[in-house]
Amino acid sequence: MSSHFLLAAKARTLSLVRVARLSDEQAHSTFRALRWPETGGEPVCPACGCVACYEFRTRRLFKCKGCDKQFSVTSGTTFHGRKLPMRDYLMAIAIFANAHKGISALQLGRDLDVSYKTAFVLAHKLREAMAADQAKYQPRGEVEIDGCHIGGSIRQANHKTNRVDRRLAEHQTGKRRVVVVMRERQGRTLPFVTRSEDEGVAVVARRIAAGSTVYADEAACWDELHARFVTKRINHGVAFSDDDACTNQAESYFSRLRRAEFGQHHHLSGIYLGFYAGEMAWREDMRREDTGCQYERMTADALHQPKSRNWCGYWQRHAA
């Protein structure tokens, strides 16, 4: 009997020991190779796109012969204005890639010996880069949709006589959010955050390509989709699947999101929920790729992502 992919040797192609032993020159070469793969690691000016650049001998800086701009391998990327050594960033990405269910900022900070604030911002920059293209992608074909409620629970009273029904609106905190996911069968996973499933219907109708087949549960809010798509429904009170009518792939994504919430983060704030949801979608789509491939893909995504508007100067409240 064959073992699960995650247990197989071919899934383990990333060694933290090898990354930790990289010299400064090797770490810099890794960044160059992943940022400019089309030129074999040769620098390309981020300002004008000129390939005629030369490198300073005393500093790891480049200068464009076309526009005279000076730049480094991280200029204009997620790591713009970095303060840590490049090897530390590669270590952070390797730890992040190896964490199958995600990793908390507290643990990441301890592994890297940096403050919680540094680890928190770095982790969210990686999440932002991982999910950067999700908003532009249009799902098509066979698409499963579903919603999952996150947060907003109130702590119950000690004595049973003082407890309330937390399902009622008057006993809600107003902080609960819904992660709505659109997942292509044999394709990509695309989540977004709303206040209710009802609000997600318009987004789903706008995002999914015409001519697609939509699979959903029996929630009344999805009835509107029958006018736009071929829609197949499944009543989870009766069965989890009926022939090809099911939302098992969407439920698989929510299982990963829940494991990350309960096992790693313990609490997902509503204002950051979209970042966590995007990360788990990326991990779900890359679950059959080996860890070395995920490490390189994550690094390349970060190096091709522009300077973050959400996280640069976050602790100085320059951005929310």
Wavefront OBJ file of the C-alpha trace (Angstrom):
o trace
v 0.000 0.000 0.000
v 1.453 3.358 -1.037
v 1.960 6.006 1.630
v 0.344 9.434 1.665
v 2.166 12.061 -0.371
v 3.073 14.080 2.717
v 4.739 11.009 4.226
v 6.735 10.172 1.098
v 10.400 11.104 0.726
v 9.701 12.987 -2.518
v 7.614 15.524 -0.553
v 10.618 16.456 1.625
v 13.013 18.374 -0.604
v 13.667 21.344 1.671
v 16.213 21.229 4.476
v 16.278 23.979 7.104
v 19.849 22.955 7.907
v 21.024 23.694 4.366
v 19.254 27.053 4.317
v 20.727 28.002 7.705
v 24.223 27.188 6.448
v 24.016 29.427 3.396
v 26.683 32.086 3.242
v 25.767 35.727 2.576
v 26.944 35.335 -1.017
v 24.880 32.184 -1.561
v 21.765 33.812 -0.073
v 22.250 36.840 -2.336
v 22.667 34.570 -5.363
v 19.444 32.735 -4.455
v 17.541 36.025 -4.343
v 19.007 37.065 -7.692
v 18.132 33.776 -9.373
v 14.531 33.862 -8.159
v 13.924 37.556 -8.852
v 15.393 37.576 -12.378
v 14.945 34.015 -13.692
v 14.542 35.209 -17.306
v 18.103 36.599 -17.361
v 19.711 33.846 -15.311
v 20.038 36.087 -12.258
v 21.477 39.076 -14.121
v 19.979 42.328 -12.771
v 17.173 44.154 -14.535
v 16.444 47.769 -13.614
v 13.095 47.933 -11.776
v 12.600 51.542 -12.906
v 13.058 51.303 -16.677
v 13.528 47.582 -17.366
v 17.005 48.032 -18.815
v 19.272 44.964 -18.664
v 22.465 47.015 -19.033
v 23.420 47.275 -15.380
v 26.658 47.005 -13.483
v 27.404 45.973 -9.898
v 29.395 47.912 -7.331
v 32.424 46.059 -6.058
v 32.220 47.213 -2.456
v 28.437 47.001 -1.928
v 25.672 44.708 -3.172
v 24.119 47.441 -5.278
v 23.459 47.759 -9.003
v 23.314 50.839 -11.203
v 21.350 51.094 -14.420
v 23.257 52.444 -17.410
v 20.034 53.685 -18.964
v 18.471 55.773 -16.184
v 21.343 55.908 -13.658
v 19.099 54.526 -10.896
v 20.737 52.535 -8.100
v 18.906 49.485 -6.793
v 19.415 46.269 -4.885
v 18.015 42.769 -5.375
v 15.155 43.586 -2.987
v 14.342 47.118 -4.199
v 10.653 47.542 -4.990
v 9.720 44.107 -3.628
v 8.078 42.727 -0.496
v 11.480 42.982 1.196
v 12.009 46.623 0.244
v 13.840 48.452 3.024
v 14.849 45.184 4.700
v 16.813 45.219 7.950
v 17.559 41.514 8.426
v 20.229 39.523 6.563
v 19.025 37.782 3.407
v 19.707 34.381 4.938
v 17.232 35.189 7.733
v 14.513 35.924 5.193
v 15.215 32.642 3.413
v 15.043 30.875 6.779
v 11.700 32.537 7.491
v 10.323 31.417 4.132
v 11.639 27.879 4.648
v 9.978 27.678 8.085
v 6.783 29.131 6.613
v 6.801 26.607 3.745
v 7.387 23.634 6.045
v 4.472 24.604 8.306
v 1.740 22.571 6.640
v -1.070 24.165 8.667
v 0.514 27.603 8.908
v 2.624 29.094 11.678
v 1.936 31.739 14.312
v 3.926 34.953 14.515
v 4.949 34.054 18.067
v 6.553 30.787 16.959
v 8.141 32.345 13.890
v 9.639 35.094 16.031
v 11.124 32.546 18.417
v 12.595 30.472 15.584
v 14.239 33.543 14.024
v 15.086 35.264 17.329
v 13.268 38.445 16.347
v 10.513 40.408 18.056
v 6.857 39.473 17.741
v 6.204 42.662 15.763
v 8.888 41.795 13.204
v 7.601 38.248 12.783
v 3.962 39.412 12.570
v 4.616 41.877 9.762
v 6.948 39.503 7.882
v 4.408 36.668 8.001
v 1.649 38.934 6.697
v 3.884 40.232 3.914
v 4.399 36.631 2.812
v 0.658 35.961 2.980
v -0.020 39.066 0.908
v 2.460 37.930 -1.750
v 1.108 34.373 -1.810
v -2.457 35.535 -2.484
v -1.630 38.515 -4.723
v -3.162 37.107 -7.926
v -6.283 35.557 -6.375
v -8.399 38.691 -6.802
v -7.754 38.759 -10.580
v -8.400 35.094 -11.337
v -11.793 34.076 -12.740
v -12.887 30.550 -11.791
v -14.524 28.509 -14.505
v -15.681 24.985 -15.305
v -16.991 23.063 -12.309
v -16.908 25.346 -9.282
v -17.875 24.487 -5.712
v -18.977 27.303 -3.397
v -19.599 27.413 0.324
v -19.311 29.693 3.341
v -17.690 29.313 6.756
v -18.312 31.507 9.822
v -15.205 32.660 11.705
v -14.987 34.458 15.062
v -17.560 36.550 16.876
v -18.340 34.013 19.629
v -19.079 35.155 23.161
v -17.816 33.359 26.248
v -20.560 31.462 28.055
v -21.373 32.151 31.691
v -20.178 29.748 34.365
v -23.612 28.718 35.653
v -26.028 27.103 33.239
v -28.914 29.291 34.403
v -27.007 32.397 33.228
v -26.139 31.088 29.775
v -27.725 32.454 26.594
v -28.453 31.143 23.130
v -25.416 32.376 21.180
v -27.212 31.757 17.863
v -29.561 34.706 18.402
v -28.675 38.078 16.853
v -28.950 39.978 20.128
v -26.235 37.788 21.607
v -23.738 38.290 18.792
v -20.686 40.541 19.094
v -20.895 41.837 15.521
v -17.347 40.645 14.825
v -18.277 37.406 13.073
v -17.204 37.180 9.431
v -17.864 34.679 6.678
v -15.178 33.244 4.423
v -16.827 32.371 1.111
v -14.795 30.117 -1.149
v -15.015 29.345 -4.856
v -13.055 26.201 -5.641
v -12.568 24.780 -9.107
v -12.551 21.032 -9.338
v -9.005 20.128 -10.355
v -8.220 23.836 -10.198
v -7.679 26.802 -7.910
v -9.141 27.873 -4.581
v -10.342 31.500 -4.315
v -11.658 32.849 -0.982
v -13.028 36.245 0.029
v -14.454 37.655 3.263
v -17.936 39.103 3.798
v -20.240 39.785 6.731
v -22.714 37.110 5.633
v -23.233 34.470 2.972
v -25.958 36.652 1.466
v -23.388 39.367 0.709
v -21.196 36.786 -0.988
v -23.792 35.848 -3.612
v -23.206 38.967 -5.729
v -19.426 38.438 -5.651
v -19.767 34.800 -6.661
v -22.132 35.702 -9.518
v -19.724 38.362 -10.770
v -16.518 36.350 -10.445
v -17.423 32.939 -11.867
v -17.173 32.692 -15.653
v -20.357 32.311 -17.693
v -21.136 28.747 -18.723
v -19.699 27.254 -15.529
v -21.434 24.645 -13.396
v -21.846 25.666 -9.763
v -22.143 23.223 -6.862
v -23.601 24.482 -3.570
v -25.460 23.322 -0.484
v -29.133 23.983 0.245
v -28.643 27.417 1.855
v -31.389 29.690 0.527
v -28.991 32.505 -0.402
v -27.542 30.449 -3.279
v -30.966 30.183 -5.001
v -30.194 33.354 -6.977
v -27.385 31.575 -8.830
v -29.840 29.324 -10.707
v -30.655 32.229 -13.019
v -26.992 32.580 -14.104
v -25.437 29.117 -13.974
v -26.189 25.440 -14.190
v -26.442 24.817 -10.449
v -26.383 21.501 -8.612
v -27.306 21.396 -4.925
v -26.667 18.958 -2.107
v -28.642 18.714 1.130
v -26.087 17.971 3.839
v -28.878 16.940 6.181
v -29.445 13.933 3.955
v -26.046 13.164 2.413
v -22.597 14.608 1.897
v -22.659 13.806 -1.832
v -25.188 12.668 -4.401
v -23.567 11.461 -7.634
v -21.405 14.456 -8.625
v -23.384 16.991 -6.533
v -21.221 17.838 -3.520
v -19.067 20.556 -1.989
v -16.373 18.258 -0.616
v -13.487 20.252 -2.111
v -14.762 23.472 -0.563
v -15.147 21.667 2.776
v -11.567 20.409 2.449
v -10.369 24.008 2.236
v -12.402 24.982 5.294
v -10.923 22.044 7.191
v -7.432 23.423 6.552
v -8.528 26.929 7.575
v -10.052 25.601 10.803
v -6.913 23.581 11.635
v -4.864 26.748 11.205
v -7.256 28.679 13.451
v -7.480 26.102 16.245
v -4.000 24.627 16.131
v -1.790 27.616 15.301
v -3.361 31.034 15.641
v -6.210 30.306 18.097
v -7.908 33.506 16.961
v -8.312 35.097 13.530
v -9.181 38.792 13.678
v -11.711 39.975 11.133
v -9.460 42.716 9.713
v -6.721 40.177 8.941
v -8.977 37.248 8.027
v -8.582 37.807 4.280
v -4.802 37.346 4.554
v -5.148 34.079 6.459
v -7.822 32.837 4.057
v -5.599 33.609 1.063
v -2.644 31.799 2.640
v -4.688 28.650 3.272
v -6.007 28.730 -0.296
v -2.400 28.870 -1.575
v -1.422 25.961 0.659
v -4.435 23.950 -0.453
v -3.572 24.472 -4.113
v 0.105 23.608 -3.507
v -0.537 20.609 -1.251
v 0.777 18.123 -3.830
v 3.986 20.056 -4.479
v 7.164 19.182 -2.609
v 8.445 21.537 0.076
v 11.369 22.725 -2.032
v 8.996 23.787 -4.810
v 6.802 25.633 -2.307
v 9.853 27.380 -0.853
v 11.014 28.611 -4.260
v 7.503 29.591 -5.324
v 6.939 31.527 -2.092
v 10.249 33.358 -2.435
v 9.589 34.195 -6.087
v 6.089 35.474 -5.242
v 7.543 37.777 -2.582
v 10.262 39.063 -4.918
v 7.755 39.807 -7.687
v 5.274 41.492 -5.339
v 5.621 45.312 -5.190
v 6.347 47.144 -1.970
v 3.470 46.456 0.395
v 0.955 49.231 0.945
v -0.638 47.361 3.847
v 2.409 46.433 5.876
v 5.174 48.977 5.238
v 5.207 51.228 8.311
v 2.426 49.173 9.893
v 3.518 49.649 13.498
v 3.931 53.375 12.891
v 0.310 53.387 11.677
v 1.292 54.500 8.211
v -1.138 51.897 6.904
v -3.992 49.960 8.424
l 1 2 3 4 5 6 7 8 9 10 11 12 13 14 15 16 17 18 19 20 21 22 23 24 25 26 27 28 29 30 31 32 33 34 35 36 37 38 39 40 41 42 43 44 45 46 47 48 49 50 51 52 53 54 55 56 57 58 59 60 61 62 63 64 65 66 67 68 69 70 71 72 73 74 75 76 77 78 79 80 81 82 83 84 85 86 87 88 89 90 91 92 93 94 95 96 97 98 99 100 101 102 103 104 105 106 107 108 109 110 111 112 113 114 115 116 117 118 119 120 121 122 123 124 125 126 127 128 129 130 131 132 133 134 135 136 137 138 139 140 141 142 143 144 145 146 147 148 149 150 151 152 153 154 155 156 157 158 159 160 161 162 163 164 165 166 167 168 169 170 171 172 173 174 175 176 177 178 179 180 181 182 183 184 185 186 187 188 189 190 191 192 193 194 195 196 197 198 199 200 201 202 203 204 205 206 207 208 209 210 211 212 213 214 215 216 217 218 219 220 221 222 223 224 225 226 227 228 229 230 231 232 233 234 235 236 237 238 239 240 241 242 243 244 245 246 247 248 249 250 251 252 253 254 255 256 257 258 259 260 261 262 263 264 265 266 267 268 269 270 271 272 273 274 275 276 277 278 279 280 281 282 283 284 285 286 287 288 289 290 291 292 293 294 295 296 297 298 299 300 301 302 303 304 305 306 307 308 309 310 311 312 313 314 315 316 317 318 319 320
